[in-house]
Amino acid sequence: MSSPSDTVPGDAGSTASTRTLRASIVDALRCVYDPEIPVDIYELGLIYGLEVDEDGFVDVTMTLTTPACPVAGQMPGMVKAAVEQVPGVVAAEVQLVWEPTWTPDRMSEAARLQLNFM
């Protein structure tokens, strides 16, 4: 069973404090939803990268299900706001990318079940 946390780069060489902060950030990302899909962006597999440094600076690389997504302009700001509310985060940068293209294969098993993709 695979989950997005197994596939999102960023834990290599991290310390216990950055791993703890990272877990809190992932929890915050699980509170951000694509308004058209009833699954959070983390479980959808929209988070491609999550880097957390010792000083509390966070870099998020993400995509959307489609470039035509009606919230494409707002979603990076929503993600930035959610991450920056996590205690210990000093600042966050969110980069929206289109490569590799998102596919339903990136969803967690729980998301697939919820959306009937099994």
Protein Blocks (a to p, Z undefined) as FASTA:
>chain_A
ZZfklmmghkgopafklmmmmmmmmmmmmmpccfkbccdfklnopafbdcddfkopacdd
dddfbfklmklmmmmmmmmmmmmmpghiabdcddddfbdcddfklpcfklmmmnopZZ
